[in-house]
Amino acid sequence: MQSKVKIKGEVFITIKKSNGEVVDEYIHNVVTNDGKEFFAKKIFESNSDARVSQIGIGTNDASHVVTDTITSFNATSPIIKKDIIASPVSTIQVENGVANVITFISTFFDTTSDTLGGGTPVAIKEVALIGLSNDSPQEEVLLCRTTFDDSPNVGFTKTDQDIITITWKLTIS
């Protein structure tokens, strides 16, 4: 008997504008080859210190593919990476009677440091889920990435008065 473990990701983005307008975006993502290896090790290695650590935003609108790496994400300029909300780092939810959805959340606040381009905001065109490897020293791993190809809005601009909350749901089946 052969069985396959599948990992599917969905990204929910909520943009709260300074004028009170709320914009919601929903897009699928690609779980990278490095991400699949990361999750397989996390499941099957009992001594793994690897963890999902950050959500990043960037300006690269090149299509997301399974061969994307942390090196290619970090080479994009500008990017911002924010820690996953620490309490809890992840929550396991029960959907359809099965506990197989893990949720990670980061918030980009109404500050210049949380806005791409600082005082002159530029469009957010990609979102990335980033982990830390089990290596010593730990290294960043690009787990999942998406661009806005599949959404009605091809990117958006966050001003330094806007707050963006990114919720990343991974379903393991």
C-alpha positions as CSV (number, residue, x, y, z in Angstrom):
1,M,0.0,0.0,0.0
2,Q,1.3,3.4,-0.9
3,S,0.0,6.6,0.5
4,K,0.9,10.2,-0.2
5,V,0.8,13.1,2.2
6,K,-0.4,16.3,0.6
7,I,0.1,19.8,1.9
8,K,-2.1,22.6,0.5
9,G,-1.9,26.2,1.5
10,E,-4.3,29.1,1.5
11,V,-3.5,32.7,2.3
12,F,-6.1,35.1,3.7
13,I,-5.1,38.8,3.7
14,T,-7.1,41.5,5.5
15,I,-6.1,45.1,4.8
16,K,-7.5,47.7,7.2
17,K,-7.2,51.1,5.5
18,S,-6.9,54.3,7.6
19,N,-10.3,55.5,6.2
20,G,-12.0,52.5,7.8
21,E,-12.2,50.5,4.5
22,V,-11.5,46.7,4.9
23,V,-10.3,44.7,1.9
24,D,-10.0,40.9,2.0
25,E,-7.9,38.8,-0.3
26,Y,-7.8,35.0,-0.6
27,I,-5.3,33.2,-2.7
28,H,-3.8,29.7,-3.0
29,N,-0.1,29.2,-2.7
30,V,2.7,26.8,-3.8
31,V,4.3,24.6,-1.2
32,T,8.0,24.6,-2.4
33,N,10.2,21.6,-2.8
34,D,12.2,22.8,0.2
35,G,8.9,23.3,2.1
36,K,7.8,19.7,1.4
37,E,11.1,18.4,2.7
38,F,10.9,20.7,5.7
39,F,7.4,19.3,6.7
40,A,8.4,15.7,6.0
41,K,11.4,16.1,8.4
42,K,9.1,17.8,10.9
43,I,6.7,14.9,10.9
44,F,9.2,12.0,10.8
45,E,12.2,13.3,12.9
46,S,11.4,13.3,16.6
47,N,14.3,15.6,17.5
48,S,13.5,18.4,15.0
49,D,13.9,21.9,16.2
50,A,12.7,23.2,12.9
51,R,9.7,25.6,13.0
52,V,7.6,27.9,11.0
53,S,8.8,31.3,12.0
54,Q,7.8,34.2,9.7
55,I,5.6,35.5,7.0
56,G,7.2,37.8,4.5
57,I,5.9,40.3,1.9
58,G,7.8,41.4,-1.2
59,T,7.7,43.0,-4.6
60,N,8.6,40.1,-6.9
61,D,5.7,39.3,-9.2
62,A,7.4,36.4,-11.0
63,S,5.0,33.4,-10.9
64,H,5.3,31.2,-7.9
65,V,6.8,27.7,-8.6
66,V,7.8,24.7,-6.5
67,T,11.5,25.4,-7.1
68,D,11.3,28.9,-5.4
69,T,13.9,29.2,-2.6
70,I,14.7,31.5,0.3
71,T,17.7,32.8,-1.7
72,S,15.4,34.0,-4.5
73,F,12.9,35.5,-2.0
74,N,15.7,37.3,-0.1
75,A,17.2,38.6,-3.3
76,T,14.0,40.6,-4.0
77,S,14.1,44.2,-2.9
78,P,12.4,45.4,-0.9
79,I,11.0,42.7,1.4
80,I,9.8,42.7,5.0
81,K,9.6,39.6,7.2
82,K,7.5,39.5,10.4
83,D,7.5,36.9,13.1
84,I,4.5,34.6,13.4
85,I,2.3,35.7,16.3
86,A,4.0,33.9,19.2
87,S,1.0,32.9,21.3
88,P,0.3,30.4,19.9
89,V,2.8,29.9,17.2
90,S,0.3,27.7,15.4
91,T,-3.1,26.3,16.2
92,I,-4.4,23.0,15.0
93,Q,-8.1,23.3,13.9
94,V,-10.6,20.6,13.3
95,E,-12.3,20.9,9.9
96,N,-14.7,18.3,8.7
97,G,-14.0,16.2,11.7
98,V,-10.3,16.0,11.0
99,A,-7.6,17.9,12.9
100,N,-5.4,18.6,9.9
101,V,-5.3,22.4,9.4
102,I,-2.5,24.5,10.9
103,T,-2.8,28.3,11.0
104,F,-0.1,30.9,11.1
105,I,-0.7,34.6,11.5
106,S,1.4,37.7,11.2
107,T,0.4,41.4,11.3
108,F,2.1,44.3,9.4
109,F,1.2,47.3,11.5
110,D,0.5,51.0,10.6
111,T,4.2,52.0,10.7
112,T,6.8,52.9,8.1
113,S,9.0,50.0,9.1
114,D,6.1,47.6,8.2
115,T,5.5,49.2,4.8
116,L,7.5,48.2,1.7
117,G,9.3,51.3,0.4
118,G,9.0,53.1,3.7
119,G,7.8,56.7,3.0
120,T,7.1,55.9,-0.7
121,P,5.1,52.7,-0.5
122,V,5.4,50.2,-3.3
123,A,3.0,47.4,-4.3
124,I,3.0,44.1,-2.4
125,K,3.2,41.4,-5.1
126,E,4.2,38.3,-3.2
127,V,3.7,36.7,0.2
128,A,6.0,34.0,1.7
129,L,5.8,31.5,4.6
130,I,9.3,31.0,6.1
131,G,10.7,28.4,8.4
132,L,13.9,27.8,10.3
133,S,15.7,24.6,9.6
134,N,16.9,21.9,12.0
135,D,20.5,22.7,11.1
136,S,23.0,24.3,13.4
137,P,23.0,27.2,13.0
138,Q,19.4,27.3,11.9
139,E,18.8,28.6,8.4
140,E,15.7,30.1,6.8
141,V,13.7,27.9,4.5
142,L,11.1,29.1,2.0
143,L,8.1,26.9,2.8
144,C,5.4,28.4,0.7
145,R,5.1,31.4,-1.7
146,T,2.3,33.0,-3.6
147,T,1.9,35.9,-5.9
148,F,-1.4,37.6,-6.8
149,D,-1.7,35.9,-10.3
150,D,-4.8,34.0,-9.0
151,S,-6.5,36.9,-7.3
152,P,-8.7,39.6,-8.8
153,N,-6.2,42.3,-7.6
154,V,-2.7,41.9,-8.9
155,G,-0.9,43.1,-5.8
156,F,-1.8,46.1,-3.6
157,T,-0.1,49.0,-1.9
158,K,0.0,49.2,1.9
159,T,0.5,52.8,3.1
160,D,2.2,53.3,6.5
161,Q,-1.3,54.0,7.9
162,D,-2.7,50.6,6.9
163,I,-2.7,47.4,8.9
164,I,-2.4,44.0,7.1
165,T,-3.1,40.7,8.8
166,I,-1.9,37.6,6.9
167,T,-3.4,34.3,7.9
168,W,-1.8,31.2,6.3
169,K,-3.6,27.9,6.6
170,L,-1.9,24.7,5.7
171,T,-4.0,21.6,5.3
172,I,-2.3,18.3,5.5
173,S,-4.2,15.4,4.1
